[in-house]
Amino acid sequence: MFILSREFPRPHLVSSRCIEFDACRYNGLIIRSSLVEKLKKYADFTPVCPEVGIGLGIPREPIHLEKDQDKIELIQPATGYNCTEKMLEFSDSFLKSVEGVDGFILKNKSPSCGVKAVKIYPQGEMSRPWTDGVGMFAAAVFRFFPSTPTEDEGRLRNLHLRENFLTRIYTLADFRENVSPGDFSDMLEFHRKNKLLFSSYSQVHARKLGRLVANQKRSTFKDLVEKYENILKKMLLQDPQPPSNVNVLMHALGHFSHDITSPEKAFFLESLEKYRQERVPLLVNQNLLKSWIIRFNKEYLGDQTFFEPYPEELMEITFI
């Protein structure tokens, strides 16, 4: 019997401590995120507040990024305290200490944790800031973990970004838990059940992974895992676009060419066009196919992760 409901690993996530864990923001408040709150049931978290980590109190005078020519520093304007070196030291020490990280969820627009659109002020000037900066701790995350999914809680309110982030962290967690400590049969099974998912990300990378698996005798399993993981992470940096997902959905539809009626096929193609036009989410079309997978007992499709890349309970249209 095929698998339609998966047993999921528990991703290891590093998150800003102020997001649903502790009231440690500069103003003594906590940030609410229904996604992070729900993820606590399905993932393991290592919360961190870099600003508290370098000795700043709760509450505290706010800090911001300042730029003097090409040098960016982290300054507390009210006191003149320059905490750049302490933040760099803390970031390096903390990130070297964490292992098996599948993703990061950081505080948006924070001078320490922001991954995009962080304000950078001209040093010693009363002019408007730039808004294209990266928080100092977040910049260290990108250096230490360049291929690890990293988002902020604000951007994860976007359905497309959230679907991609969740897919990536659960795919990497599955590889970390079931392939890295396993053997070639575990890798073969991982690759088999992810074929459609990989095709939705990148045909080029999917073929590279296929060739690695096909020629496994040329490498030790340890080397094979390392090569496979490197390609996997590069592939998951891609952002699957509707045309790629449509191709995968059409490929899956071909498995039912002799099973469904003409009206059923027409209804699915109409729904597919709505997805292409961004009028319905991917989940709608996935569920249509899943109903036929169950009805016609399609074993190969039934355990493809493409149809359930992360726990169904996290498949919500909106999160606040």
N, C-alpha and C positions, 0 to 999 in steps of 0.2 A: 504494500500500500504506500502511496506517495505521501510526502510531507507537505502540508499546506500551512500549518501553523508551526513556526520555527521555535526552537529553544535558543534564546538569545544569550550571548555573553554579557557581562557587565563592563561597559567601557570605563576606563579610568580617566576622569576629567579633572583638570586643574581649573579652579574658578576664582574669580575675585570674591573675597570673603564677604564683602558688603552686599552681594547678590544672594538674598535669601538665607544667609548663614549668620550674620552678625551685624549689629548696628555700629559699624566702624567707619562710616564715611566721615569726611572732614567736619560735617555738621551734625554728626552723631546719629544719622538716620540709616535705615536699611533700605536696600533697593528691592522692589518686588518684581519677580519674574515667574509667571505661572509655568513656563517651560522648565526652568531650573527646579522649581518646587516639585513638579511632576517627575522630572528626571531622577530625583533622589531615590525613587523607588526602583529605578532600572539601571542606575550607574553608581559607581563609587567616586566620591569627590575628595580632592585635596584642596581646601580653601586657603587662600593666601591674601593678605593685605600688605603689599610692599611698603606702603607709607607707614603703617604701624610697625612693620618689620624693621624699619630704619630708625625707630624710636620716636616718631611723631605721635602725639597723644590723640585722645578722642574726647571731645571734639578738638579741632586744631585749626590754626590759620591755614587757609588754602595755599597750595603751591601751584606753580605753572612753569611751562617751558619758556626759556628765553634764548634768543639766537643773537650771537655776536659774530659777524662774518659767517664762517662755516661751522662754528662751534655752538652746540646746543647744550644748555645747562638747565638744571631743575632748581628753581628758586622759590623761597617763601617770601613774597614781597613785603608783608607786614613786618617781618623781622630782619630781612636781608640775608637769611640763612641760605647758604648754598649746599644743597643735599645731593649734588650730582654724584660725587665719589661714593657716598654711602649707598645710594640707590644702585649704582653699577656693581658694587661689591655684593650687596644683598641679592641682586638678580642673578649674578653668576653663581653664588653659593647655593641659592635655593634651586635653581634649574639644574645644577649638577647633581643635586641630591634626589631628585624625583626620577622614578623609573617606570617604564611601561605606560607612558602617557599616550592616550588615544586622542585627546583633544583639549582645547582651552576655551573657556567662556569668560571673557573679561569685561570690565566695566567700560561702557562706551564713553568716548571723548574725555576720559580721565588722563591727566598729565603723566600718570604712572602706567595705567593699564589700557588706555585707549588704543585700538588697533587701526583706526582711521579718523580723519577729520578732527584731530586734536589741535587746539589753538597754540600757536607759537608767537610769543611777543617779541618785538624788536627790543634789544637790550638798551635800557636807559632812554627810551623814547615813549612818548604818549600817543602813539599812532595805533591804527587798527592792527590786530594780529592776523597772521596767516592762519588758515584753517585746514592745512594739509599735513599736519604732523602725526607722529606716532608716539604714544607714551613710552617712557624710558624703560619700564619693565617689559612692556609689550615688544619693544624693539629687541630686547634680549631674547624673548621667546622666539621671535623670528630667526635670530641667529642660531640658537641652540636647537630649535625644532622647525627647520625650514619647510618640511613636508607634512607637518602635523596640522590637522584642521584647527583653525583659530578664528573665533568670531567674538563679537560683543553681544550683550543681551538685547541691545536695541535692534541691531540688524537681524537677529534671529526671530523678530516678529514677522519678517517677510517670509511668506510661505515657501517660495522657491529656495531661498538661502537656507531656511530651516530644514527642508527635505534633504538638500544636498549635505548639510552638516551632519544630520542624523545618520544618513546612509554611510557617510565616510567613517564616522566614529565606530559604528557597529561592524562595518567590514574590517576595519583595522583591528578591533578588539577580537573578532573571530579569528583572524590570522594569528594574532599574538597568543591567544589562549589555546588554539587547536592545531596550528600548523608549526609554529616555531619550536614547541617542545615535542613534536610528534615525529612522524616518519613520512616517507614519500607517499604512502597511501592516503595520509591525511591531507597532503598538499593536492593530490589528485582529486580528492573529494571536494576540497575547497574550490579548486579551479572549475570543476564540473558544475557545481551548483551556482557559481557566479558568472557563467558564460554570458547570459543575457544582460546582466547588470554591467559587466565590463564593456560589452558592445555599446551600451548607452553612453558610456564615458568616452571611449576612444577605440576605434577599430584598430588603429596602429598599435597601441599599447596592448590591446587584447591579443593580437596576433603574436607579439613578442612574448607574452606570458605563455601562450600556447606552445610556441617553439621551445621555450625553456622546459616545460613539462614533458614535451615529446622527446627531448634529448637529455633527459636527466642523468643518464649514465656517464656523461662527460664531466660531471662535477660531483663533489661530495655533497651530502645532504645539507651540511652547514653552509657551504658556498651557494648552493641552490636557493636556500632560504633567503640568504642575503641579497642575491641577485633578483629574486622574485619580489621581495619586499621593496627594493629600490624602485623597480618598475611600477609596482602596485601603487606606491605613494605618489609617484610622479603622475600616474594616470588619474588618481583621485583628486589631484590639484585642478584637473579640468572641471568645467562647469557644464554638465549635460544640458543641451539645448533641446527644445521641443522637437526639432527635426530628427535628432538622434533617437529620442524616445519613441517617436512615431515609427521609425524604421523597426525598432525592436518590437513594438506592439503589432505592427503588420506582419513581422516574421512569426510571432506567436499566433496571430490569427490564421496563418497558413496551416497550423496543426488541426484546425477545425473545418477545413474546406469541405469535407464530406459529412460533417456532423450537423452544422447549423442550417437554418432555413435562410432563404434569400432576404426576408424582412429582418431577421436577426442580424445578418451581416450588414444590411443597409443601416440599421439603427446604430450598430457599432461604428461604422464609418462616419456617420453623422456626428456621433459623440467624439470621435477622433479629430474631426475638423474643428469642433468647439474647443478641444484642448489646444490644437495648433493655433487657434486665435486667442488663446489665454482666457477663454470664457468658462472653462471648468478645469479643476486640478487634475493632475496625472492619476490620482487615486481613483477617480471615477472610472477611467478606462481599465485600470488594473483590476478593479473589482468586477467589471463586466467579464473580463477574461477568466478571473478566478471562479466565477459562477459556472463557466463552461468547463474549466479544469475539473471541478468537482463532479459536474453532471456526466462528463464523458471519461472520467478517470484517466486523465493525461498525466502519467507518472513523471515524465521528464520535466514538464512545465510545473508540476506540483511542488517540486522542491527547488525551483529557481528563486534565488533571493530577490530578483528584480520585482517580484510580486509582493514581497513583504521584507524590505531591507532592514526594518527596525520595528520594535513592538507596535502593534496596532493601536495601543492606547495612546501613543504619541502622535498618531496620524490625525491631528486636529487642524481645521482650516485656520483658526485664529488662536493666538496666544497673546496675553497682555503682560 
